[in-house]
Amino acid sequence: MNCAIYPEVSYFVSKHCSSEWMLAPHRIHVYSMLFIEEGSANYLIDGVVYQPQKGDILCIKSGSFREASTTGMDCIGIDYTLPFATDIDLPVLTSWGDFESFHPLFQDLKLEWMEQKEGFNLKSNACLMLILHKLIYEKKDNSKNIHVELMKRFMIDNHKQELSVSIIASVVSLSPVYCGALFKKTENCTIAEFLTRVRINRAMVLLETGEYSISTVAFECGFTDIYYFSNTFKKMVGLSPSKYKNSRLI
């Protein structure tokens, strides 16, 4: 999903639903997400039965026809709109498991929604975008590895320096061989490939300013050989650094 989306929160609730809770049949005109923290529910969405349980996420598109009941559940509910005729294609029912990584976002969103101070809409929408980013781009069965995350942050913070696998491995107290294998398994790329991507992404940003020479950009991004930098940049971006720089200044 590469198109820009601008979701806007229209409703937020964190609540316990007793066995008396129900939704009468109706058509919704917002996008709706339900995170079930305890218990279960019974939903009929556009004629299809769904029975989300603890750890499940229910995502219902605007325009859908729904009704629901429960024998008891604790849940987080978020409704949002999508201006400019955009769309988000999420599965109706996803078994996520642990919502721990969502909780800080839920707490921030709840605070903003309850207080409704000046600017709360901006903060609420920012929280929603981070929640949607998790749902769209983070695999539910791919928990982040703390060692790999530390390696990535170290490389991003120190990409200008000369970095070897041994140096990176020492940061997380792992052997270089295991460090490299773990990174490849988790990220589907080698440490060197990740570091090169970080450096080239940084180079693109610097070139777009038009303030730096090609050699300065190469040095600032950790490349000691300008010819290697130029070849690598062209291979990854499709343009030479000079052509990319000029194209962004037009």
N, C-alpha and C positions, 0 to 999 in steps of 0.2 A: 504494500500500500504506500504509494509515493505522493499522492495528492495531499495538499494541505487541508486540514479539517479544523473547524473552529466551533467546538461544542460549547453549549451554554447550559449551565445547571438551571433546571426549573423547579426541582424538588429534591429534598434530602430528608431521610428519616432513619433513625436507629431505634428499633423497637422490639418488644415481645408481642407476638400474636397468639392469643388463646384459641381454643377450639371453636370459639364463636366468630372468629375473624373470617371474612369472605369477601370476594370481589364479584359483584354481579356482572353478568355478561355485558361487555361494552367494547367499543372500538377506541383505541388509544391514539393520540395525535402527538406523542412524544416518544423518544427512545427510552426504554426502561431497563434498569439493571437491578437484580436482586442477588445479594450475597447471603447465603444461609449459613449462619454460625452455629446454630443448634436446631434440632428437630427436622421437619420436612414439610412439604406442601404438595398440593395437587393443582396443576394448571392445565387449562384447555386453551391452546393458542392456535387460532385459525384451524380448528377442528382436530388438532393433534394433541394427545395427552402427554404431559411431562410431569415427572414426580421428583423434583429436586430435593436433595437431602443435605445434611451437614457437609460443608466443604464444596458445595456446588454453586455455580454462578448461572443465573438465568438472564439472558439478554433478549429483549423483545423489541422488534422494529416498530417504528412509527407506522400507523395505519393497520396494525394487527388487531384482531378481535380476540379478547381474552376474558377468562373467568377463572376464579381460584378459590381454594379453601385450604384449611390446615387442621391438624390435630394438635398443633402447638409448634411454634418456631421462634427463634431469635434471628433477626435479619437486619441487613443494611439495604436500604432502597435508594436508588438515585435515578431521577428522571432528567433527561436533557434533550435539547433541540439541536439541530444541525442546520444552520443557515446556508444559503447559497446552493441549495439542492445537492449537497454532498451526501455521502452514505458511508456507513461503516459495516462491513460484512463480518459479523461475529457469529459463532455458533449459538443457537438458542440455548443449549445446555452444555456447560463445561464442568467437568469434575476437577477442581483445582486442588483441594485438600486443605492446605494451611494458609490462612489469610494474614499471617503475621507480617509479611512485607507490605500489606495494604493498610494495616492498622494506623501507622502514623498519618497516612493520607486521609483515612476516614476521620481521625481525630481533628486534623486541621480543617477539613471540610465541615465537620459538625460545628466546630467553634465559629467559623465564619458565618455559617448559615443561621446559627442561633443568635449571634450578636448582631449581625447585619450592620456593622460599622461602615463608614464611608470607604468605598473601594472593595467591599466584600465580594462583589460579583467577579472582579478580576482575580482575586485569590481563590475563590470557589472554582472558577473555570480552569485555573492553573492546576488545582488538585485533581479535577476531573480529567484533564489531559494526561496527567501522570498515571492515573488509574487506567485509562484507555491504552496508554503506551504499554503498560504491563500486560494487559489482555491481548494486545495485538502482536507484540514483539517478543515477549518473554514466554518461553515454553513452560507449561505448568509442571512438567516432569523433569525440568532442567534446573535444579537448585544451583544457585551461584556458588562456586568454590571460592572460599575465602583466600586461599593462596593465589589463585589465578587473578582474583580481583585486586589483590595487593600488587601483584606483578604488573598488571595493566596500569594501575595508578602510578606506580614507580616509573614506568616507561613514559607515560604521558608527562609527568612532572620533570623528567630528566632526559627528554628526547634529544636535547642539544648535546648531551655528553656522549662520549664513546662508551657504549654499553655492550657487554658480552653476556652470554647465557650464564656464565659463572658469576658475574656480578649480580645479575638479576636473581639467580638462585640463592645467593647469600642473603639477600634481603628477606626472603621467606624461609630461610634455614632448611633448604632442600638441596639434594644433590643435583648438579646440572642435568644429568641424564633423566632423572625422574621429573625434574622441573619441566624440561622440554616436552616429555611425553604427556604429562598432565595438561600442559597448556594446549597442546595439539588436540588432545581428546576433548577438552572442554570447549575450545574456541574454533575448532576446525581449521586452524592455520598455525603456522609455526610462530615462535617468538620473533624471529627475524622478520617474517611477513607482517606481523602486527606492528612492530616498531617502524618498519618502512612505511606502512599505511599512515601511521600517526604523523610521521615526518612529512610525507607528501601532502597530507591534509593541511598541516601547518604552513607548508610552503605555498599552497594555493591561497590561503588567507593573506599571507604577506605580499604575494605578487599582486593580489587584487587591489591593494592600497596604492600601488604605483610608486611607493616611496623608496623602494630598495632595489639595488642592482641584483642581477642573477647570482653573482658570487656571494653577496651578502646574505641572500635568502638561503643559499645552500649551506653556508656556515651556521646561520642561526637555527637551521633545522637538523644539524648534526651530520652533515655531509662534508667530508674533508676533500673529496675529489669532485670538482665541478662537472667534469665530463660524465662521471658515474651518476651524479645527481640529475643531469639533463636527460640522460638515457632512461633512467628509472622513472623520472617524471613523465616523459613522453609515452613510455610503455603503459603507465597506469592511468594517465589523464587523456592521452590521445593527441596532445599538442606539446610542443616544446615549451619550456618555461617562458621564453621570450614571446612566442606567439600567444600563449595563454595570458601573459601580462598585458600585451597589446589589445587582445580581444576584450578584456574586462575594462579597458579604459575608453573604449569607443562610446 
